[in-house]
């Protein structure tokens, strides 16, 4: 029997914007990215975006799955598969996804639409910061 897919944010993460860091711009990625710091701009992906406890995000987001484990998100979200807002999270904006899970105790201010979102608009590759997994660049000073 196969194991259920891990969407908790504890599995393999391709990129992390950690506490104490800030980024402004457009983020496009494959796989799974976690934000625990500050981010402002736009996010585009078919992958999983996880917002951690220290996240402060002000963005328009189009992803496969959004998991708000904590922190605060200000902006509208369109997810192709799922949006989860856990008890420690706060979302201020409209959300659209075929599946939405909102925990007791979280903060949600906005419009909630449970419908399959429209196909994403093509985005110029010159506008994007692309993050992907690669062993080509070592992470330590080796």
C-alpha positions in Angstrom: 0.0 0.0 0.0 1.4 3.4 -0.9 2.0 6.1 1.6 -0.2 9.3 1.5 1.4 12.4 0.1 3.2 14.5 2.7 1.9 18.1 2.4 2.9 19.2 5.9 6.0 21.0 5.0 8.3 18.6 6.8 9.4 16.7 3.7 11.9 17.8 1.0 11.9 21.5 0.4 13.5 22.9 -2.8 13.9 26.4 -1.3 13.5 28.2 2.0 13.1 31.9 2.7 13.9 31.7 6.4 13.2 34.0 9.4 15.0 37.3 9.2 15.1 37.3 5.4 13.1 39.5 3.0 12.5 39.3 -0.7 10.4 41.4 -3.1 9.5 40.4 -6.6 8.1 37.5 -8.6 8.8 34.0 -7.5 8.3 30.9 -9.7 9.3 27.5 -8.7 8.8 23.7 -9.1 8.3 21.4 -6.2 8.0 22.7 -2.6 9.0 26.1 -1.2 8.6 27.3 2.3 8.5 31.0 3.4 9.2 31.8 7.1 10.4 35.4 6.4 9.0 38.4 4.6 7.9 38.3 0.9 6.1 40.9 -1.2 5.1 40.4 -4.9 3.7 37.6 -7.0 4.1 33.8 -6.7 3.4 31.4 -9.6 3.8 27.6 -9.4 2.1 24.3 -9.9 3.9 23.1 -6.8 3.4 23.5 -3.0 3.9 26.8 -1.2 4.2 26.6 2.6 4.0 29.6 4.9 5.6 29.0 8.2 5.2 30.6 11.7 7.2 33.8 11.0 5.9 34.4 7.5 4.8 37.9 6.5 3.6 37.7 2.9 1.9 40.4 0.8 1.3 38.8 -2.6 -0.9 37.6 -5.4 -0.5 33.8 -5.4 -1.2 31.2 -8.0 0.0 27.7 -7.0 -0.9 24.0 -7.0 -1.3 23.9 -3.2 -1.0 26.5 -0.5 -0.4 25.5 3.1 -0.6 28.3 5.7 1.0 26.7 8.8 1.4 30.1 10.5 2.2 33.7 9.8 0.2 36.2 7.9 -0.8 36.4 4.2 -2.3 39.5 2.6 -3.4 39.0 -0.9 -5.6 36.8 -3.2 -4.9 33.1 -3.7 -5.8 30.8 -6.6 -4.8 27.1 -5.9 -5.3 24.3 -8.5 -5.6 21.6 -5.8 -5.9 22.7 -2.2 -5.6 25.5 0.3 -5.1 24.7 4.0 -5.2 27.4 6.7 -4.0 26.1 10.0 -4.9 27.5 13.4 -1.8 29.6 13.8 -2.3 31.2 10.3 -4.0 34.4 9.1 -5.2 35.0 5.6 -6.6 38.4 4.5 -7.8 38.1 0.9 -9.9 36.1 -1.4 -9.1 32.4 -1.9 -10.2 30.0 -4.7 -9.5 26.2 -4.8 -11.4 23.0 -5.4 -10.6 21.9 -1.8 -10.3 24.3 1.1 -9.5 23.3 4.7 -9.8 26.1 7.3 -8.9 25.1 10.9 -10.7 26.3 13.9 -8.8 29.2 15.5 -7.2 30.7 12.4 -8.0 34.1 11.0 -9.6 34.4 7.5 -11.0 37.6 6.1 -12.1 37.4 2.5 -14.2 35.6 0.0 -13.9 31.8 -0.3 -14.7 30.1 -3.6 -14.6 26.3 -3.9 -14.3 25.9 -7.7 -11.8 24.7 -10.1 -9.7 27.8 -11.0 -9.2 28.9 -14.6 -6.0 27.9 -16.5 -3.0 30.1 -15.6 -2.0 32.9 -17.9 1.4 32.5 -19.5 4.1 34.6 -17.9 7.2 35.9 -19.5 10.3 34.0 -18.3 12.3 37.2 -18.2 10.2 38.4 -15.2 10.6 35.3 -13.0 13.0 34.1 -10.3 13.1 30.4 -10.9 14.0 28.1 -8.0 14.6 24.4 -8.6 16.4 21.5 -6.8 20.0 20.8 -8.0 23.0 19.2 -6.6 25.2 21.3 -8.9 25.7 24.0 -6.3 26.8 22.9 -2.8 25.0 24.6 0.1 27.9 24.6 2.5 31.3 26.2 2.1 32.9 22.9 1.0 
